[in-house]
Amino acid sequence: MKVLLMEYPWLDRETHHYTVYRWYGAFPNPAIAVIGGALRAANIAFDIFDAKLEDLTIEQSLERLRACAPDIVGLSAFTTDIYFANQFAGLIKQEFPNCVVVVGGPHSTVMPAKTLEEFPYFDIAVIAEGEKVMVKIVETLRAGEDITSIPNIAWRSSGGKAVVNPYDKALECHDLDDIGTPVWEMFPPGEMYHVQTTRGCPFPCEFCYRLTGTKVRHKSPENVAREIETILSLTRPDHIFFSDPTFGLNKKKVYPVLDALIAANIAERVPWKTTARFSTTDEELLTRMKRAGCVSIFFGVESGDPEISAVAKQNIDIDRANKMLALCRKLGIYTLGGFIFGHPGETKKSVWETVKLSLRMRFDLIVIGIMVPWPGTQVYEYARRGERGYKLVAADWRNFDKHFGSCVKFDNFDGNFLPRLRLFNYILFYLRWAKFGALAKEAFSKAAIIRRFLTASIFGAQRKDLKQTDMDIFLSQRRPVSAAKDFVRAEGLNEISQ
């Protein structure tokens, strides 16, 4: 029985997702890499390919599929791209009608039955962590046995009804060193790689779904160092991203990892980036991270309004945050600040406090998302019930997008207010330096991908012809900061903030 793990190709290259992926650096899909590690540890033969990493067309991907002639295909999908995963699963079924298509990821975990009911080309939906579950699926099908008793899956009965099996915690990955090492060597070289040192997050943010649970589990320092050495034996990527929910949460666990990276001289061989929380970061941790090769940290601030922050269960200590940012500047660690517009109960006054805070805090970069009620989160439940200022207005999962989505209506804002406010927040932040406009024009004239990335990320342009965009018009203006201030006055935000 032939098993194939794959990342499906881009079905629409005109979206900002494609642009951002190519801009930040193409990377091997970490989900299928770790599933591959589990299959290899169980002595199960399989093929693997990542059509996005290789930038394959649909037809090129189908040619690779035909060469594999799989009996089982494993896919992974988030909410935003579950529609596209199903579309490609349909193409798989056209080529191999009897092939069993297995889908995993956050969406199938939260909505296993609905996933199968809504998307007809998936045969099995995996719930939560998939390493041990995928091994059971393959072993069961290979033995010709019935899958209906496998825990942690949903499956489709002969009558087409979705059946969700009981959940068994024994199939969770309690020891991250026992599930095998990601099979990075089976992919072409990537420009960046996602590596985990931990799984699980104990923080109860209302807008975040914790796919890997609340219990934090750690890889051994030796395992982390070995994985990075494997990557460096294949290529010299632009960087490695430690995709832990919160890097450095447990100092006793993370310090040996950092010591292993320092001993392996990783700082001289490849830079790495990660995410952290101000509340769990201190000078010793930052100093060790820098010595180990850290060049950039993402910090989530989310809101500038203390009441909104408390309700969202963030409770950021701004004084401490500013001290940590100052330490990062001193150490030469680049910082990226994350903010969200549209929290539960958000008003013009509270969101304006977020704008002001983003301008006061000395981040090197900021990114602003508009709240998306991801399935499985408390915010989704608010929106589903029409509470806390939300109302779901879209059934298409493609609209669940924090940059350009339109899945939710906000009671306290008209449809264009938050996107426009975000635009002018970016203007005010990035044009504090007088030469930014000239630098941006230069970048746009020499690098089409930079031009397209900024156009999509900041302005939401989805046009095929980007010769004349909102960004071009904006850059041609002599006084963009004045335009931003005009917007603030027109919306009455100055009066609100006083």
N, C-alpha and C positions, 0 to 999 in steps of 0.2 A: 504494500500500500504506500503510495507516494504522497508525501506531505510537503506543502509549500507554505512558507510564511512570506508575506509580501506587503509592501506599501503600494497602494494603487497610484496611477499617474494623475497628474493635474488634468481634470476634465474641463476646466475653464481657466485659461492663463491670463484672462483680463481682470481677474480679481486682485485685490490688494494682498491677499494671502500669498499668492505666487510671488509677487514683488518683494514682500517682506522676507519670505523664505530665501530668495536668491540674494537679497541685500545682506541679511545677517550672516549668511553662510550656509550652504547646503550641508545637511547632517544626516547620518544614518538614523532611521527610526529606532529610538531606544526601546520601544515596547516590543517590537519583533526581535530585537537583538537579545533582550533578556529571556523572552520565550524560547528563542533558539538555544540559549545557554542551558535552559532547563531540559529541553529535548535531548541535547547532546549529553548532559549528565545522566539521562535515563537510557542512553544508548539507542536513541531513535534517530534514524537517518532522515534528513530533510533537505530541501532546497530553500533558498532565500534570495529575494531581490527587492530592491527599493527603487521603484520607478521615479519617484520624486527626486531622490538623490542623483540618479543618473539622467534626470530630465528627459525621460522617455515619453514619446507620444503614446496615444491610446493604442495605435496599431503596433508599435514596437513592443509595448507591454504585452499585447495579445500574442505576439510571436514568441516572446519569452515564456508565456503561459503554455503555449502549445508545445514548446520544447520540453517543459517539465511534465506535462500531461498529469496533473495532480488528481488524487482522489480526495484530498482534504486541503482546503486553503484557509489559512488564518489571517484575519485582517484586524486592525485596530482603528477606532474612530472616536473623535470627540463629538459633542453635540452639534457644533457648527458644520462638521463635514460628514455626519452620518448619512445624509442624503446622497452625497457623492460616492461614499463607500458602497451603498446599496446599488447605485447605478452601475458601478463596475462589477459588483457581484452578479448583476444581471447579465453582463457580457461573459463572465465566467460560466454561468449556467448555459448560455447559448453554445459555448464551445464544448463544455463537459456537463451535460444535464444531470448526471449522477454524482457530481462532485459535491461534497459536504462543505458548505461555507460557514466558518465560525467567525463571529465578530466579538471583540472585547473592547474594553475602555470605559470611560465614565458614563456614557449615555446608556449603554446596555446594562451597566451595573445598577443604575438608578431606575431604569424603566425596562426591565428584561422582557416582560410580556408585551408591552406596547411596542418595543423595538421590533419584535417578530410580527406583530399584527400590522404595523405600519409599513414595514419594509419586507416585501415578500421573498427577496432573494437570499436572505440569511436563514440558515437552517438551525443554528445554535447560537445563543447569546451567553457569553461568559459573565458571571457576576463577580466583581471585585478582582483580586489578584489572580492572574491567569496562568502562572507557571505550572503549578501542580495540577490544575484543572485541565490544561491543554494536554499534559502528559496522559492523564486518565482518559480523555476523549480519544486520543490516538490509540492508546493501548486497547481500549474497549472496541473501537471500530475495527482495528486490525485483527482482533480475536473473533470478529463476527458476532459480538455480543450486543445486548440492548443498552442504549445510552440513557434510557429513562430513569435509571437509578443513580446516575452520576450527580453528586451534590453540586451546588453553586452554578447551575446552568438553567437556561430556559430552552425549550425545544418545541417543535411544532408537531402535533399529533397527525395521524393519517387524515383526520377530518379538517386539518388546518388550524385547529385551536392551539394557542400558545399555552404551554404548561411550564410552570416555574417549580423547580425542584427545591427541596429544603436546603438551607445553608449550613455548611459544616466548617467550623473554625479550624479544624485540623488541616484544611487545604490552604490556609493562609501561610504566608512565608514568615515563620517565626524566627528563623535564623537565615539571614541574608547570605551567609557564606555557604549554605547547603543547597542553593538552587542553581548552581553553575555560574560561570562567568559569561557576560554578554559576548556574542560571537562577532565581534567587530571585524575580525579577519575575513569574514565571508562577504563583506561589503567592499565596494570600491572606496578609495580614500575620501573622507569627508573634509569639509573646510572647518567644521567644528564638531564636537562630540558632547553628548549629554551623559554625565556620570553621576550616579547616586552614591553617597556615603551613608544615607539614612532613608528610612521610609516612615511615614506616619506623622501626624501633626496634632498636638494637644490643644491648639488655640481654636476657640469656637466662633470664628468669623461668620457673620450671617450670610455673606455673599460668596462663600467658598465651599466647594464640596471636597471632602477628604476621602478620596478614592481608596487610599491605603490605610485608612483607619486613624484612630487617635493615639494608639500606642506607638512610641518611637522605637524603631529597631535599627541597629547599626551594623555596617560591614566592618570587618577587621581592618586595621591599618595595612596589613600585608596584602589583603585582597584589593583594597583601593589602589595601592602602589602598583600591584601586579597588573591591574586593568589599565592603568595609565601607561605602563611600560609596553603593554600589548599595542595600544594605540600608537605610541611613538615608534614602535618597530615597523609600523605600516606607513606612517606619514608624519609630517610636521604640520598639524592643523593650526589655523589662525588662533584658536583658543579652545579650551575645555570649559564646559559649563557644569558646575556642580549643582544639579537640580534638586537638592534637598528642599523640603518645604521651608525649613529654617536652618541655615548652616550655623554651626557653633552653639546649638541649643544646650548641649551637654558638654561642658568644658572637659570633664574627665575622659570623655570619649573622643572628642575632636582633637585634643592636643596630641595624642599619639599618632593620629592621622597626619596632622601637620608636620610632626617630627619626621614621619616616614617620607613625606614629600620633600622636606628639607634635606634629609639624608640622601635622597635620590637626585638632588640638585635639579628639581623640577622647575624652579624659578628661572634657571638659565636655559631651559629646553622648551617650555611651552607656558604661556600665560593662562590663567584661569579666572573665571568670573563666578559669582554666586548670588544668592539672596540671603538677607539676614534681617533681624529685628533689632531696633535700637535698644529695647529692654534687655536683650540677652548679649549685647555687644559691649566690650570694654577695651581699654588700651592694650592689655596683654594679648587678648585675642586678635585684635587688628594687627598688632606688631608681628605676631607669629604668622598670621595669614599672609602678610606682605612678604615675609622671609620665605614663605613656602610658594610664592608665585602669584598671589592674588593681585589682580589689576583693577577689578571693578566689582562693586556691590550694589545690588538693587535693594532699596528700603521702601517698604510700603507705608505711606502716611495716611492715605485714603481721604481724610477729611480735615479741614481746618477749624471746624466748629466743635468745641469740647463736648456739647451735648450729643451731637450726631456721632462723634467718635466713641463716646461711652456706650451709646445704644448699639453701635456696630461692633462693640466689644474690641475696640482697638486701644483706647486709653493711652495714646502716645504722650510721653513726657517730652515736650518741645525743647526745654532747656537741655535735657540729656541728649536729645537728638542732635541739637546744634553742636554740642561738645563732640559727639561721635563724628559728625561731618567735618569738624575742624581737625580732628585726629586723622581722618582719611586724607584730607588735603595735605597735612604735614607728612604723612607716609607716602603720598603719591598714589593713593587708591582712588580711582574714578568712581563717582557716585551717581546713581540714577534714582530719582524719586518717583514713586507711583501715587497717583491721586485718582479718586473716583467722584464723578458727579452723579447725583440721583440716588442718594442713600434713602432708606425708609424715613419718611417724614421730612425729606429735604425741602427747603424753601429757598427763595432767592437770597435771603439774608445769609443762610447757612452756607450755600454754595459759593457765595461771594467771599466768605471767610476762607474757604479753601483756596480760591484764587489768590487772595492776599498772602496766605501762608506759603503757597508755592513760590511766590516772588521773594518772600523774606528768607526762606531757607536757602542755603548756598549749595544746592545740588549742581552738578555739572550738566546733567540732563534731567528732564522730567518727561513723564508719559501720563496722559490723562485718558481714562476710560469712562464711558457712560455705562451706568449700572445695567448689567444683564442678569435676569433672574435664571441662573443656571439650574436645571433640574437637580433635585437633591439638596438644594440650599433652602434656608429659611426665607430668603428673599423670593424664591420661586413660589413658596407657599403663600406669601403675602400677595404676590401678583395673581396667582391662580384664584385666590379668594376675593380679589379686588380690595385689598387692605393696604394701609400705610402709604397711600398715595400712588398705588400701582394698578394697572389693568392690562392683562395680556391681550394683545390685539393681533398676534400672528401665530399661526399654527405651523408655519414653515420653519424648520430648525435652522435653515440657512440665515435667518434673520436674527439669530441669537449671537450677536457679534458686538463686542464692546466698543468697536470703533465706528462701524457704519450700520449697525443693526437697527431694526425698527419693530422689535417684538413686543415692546411695552409702551403704554401711554402713561405719562406722569400727570397726575391731577394738578400739580402746582406749576407746571411749565407747559407752554405751547410746544408744538412739534419741533420747532427750529431753535428754541432758546438754548438748550444745553449744547448742541453741536456748535452754534455760533459763539457761545461763551468759551467753549474749549478752544476754538480757533483763535480768539483774541487773547486768551490766556497764553497760548503758545507764542503769539506775536509779542506780547509784553515780556515774556520770559526770554525768548531767544534774540530779541532785538534790543536788549539792554546794551549790547556792544555795537557801536556805530558801524563797524565794518562787516557785520554779519551779512547784510544784503549783498555787498560786493562779493563776498566769499561764496554765498549761495549761487549768485549768478554765474560765477566762474565754474563752480561744481556742476551746475546745470548744463553749461555749454560744453563741458568736456566728458561728462559721464551720464549717459542716458538713464542708467539704472538708479543713480542718486536722485536725478530729477523726478523719475517716476515714483520712487519710494517716498520722497517728501510730499509730492503731490497727493499720493494716496493716503499717507499716514496723517497728514495735517488737514487736507481739504476734502478727502473722500472722493476724489475724482475717479470715475470708473470708465473713462472714455478710452476707446481704441486710439483715437487721434489726440495725442498730448502736445501738439505743437503750440496750441494756445490754451493755456489752463488758467485756473484761478490763481495758481502760484505765480505764473508769468505776469498776470495783471497786478497782483499784489506787489511783486518785486519792482514793477515799473513805477509804483507810487513813491513819491518823495517823502511822505510822512505817514508811514504805516502805524507808528505808535499813536499819532494823533487820531487816526481812524479807529484804533482800538479804544481810545478814551472817549471818542464820540459814541461808540456803542455802549460804553459803560454809562454815560450820561443819559442816552436815549432810554435805557432800560431802568433808569432810576437806581442804579446800584450804588452810586456814591451816597445818595440819601439813606439807603438801607444800611450802609456800613457805618454811618456816623452815629 
